[in-house]
Amino acid sequence: MATYKDAPKIYHVAESYYNDRGYCSVVALAIAAGIGYGKAFHTFRRLGRRLGAGTHRHMQKLALAEFGLKLELHHSYGCRTTKAVGNIAHLLQGTFWVYCTGHVACIKDGQYYDWAATRNKRNVSIFKVIPIHENT
């Protein structure tokens, strides 16, 4: 199981070893599923992602499903920007995907893996990542 101590480490892997850009969903999958960047990268590639390109939610859901995971809409905690999410991320235990306009990030056990954590990207939605078989 891959673990990353902080966002810059995984971004370094993406840029240095995979020459990738536009990889926010790849990073989110790697963190949420507890896999390495390479495995997440190749999962999205198999699903049709082009190098350096973003992904659509449908493709993200398919990628999560390959690891037995799905998204469930979660309480937004009144967060309207990624910066606001960054201020409360330490309170969230479990795994969450944070969507905003044209971007996705991951929170895992209070650690926010996002280059936009200190920026004001808007239209935030927070989804809990849960096993497919879990009914809540």
Secondary structure, DSSP 8 states (H G I E B T S, - for coil): ----SSHHHHHHHHHHHS---S-HHHHHHHHHHT--HHHHHHHHHHTT--TT----HHHHHHHHHTTTEEEEE---TT--BHHHHHHHGGG--SEEEEEETTEEEEEETTEEE-TTTTS--B--EEEEEEETT---
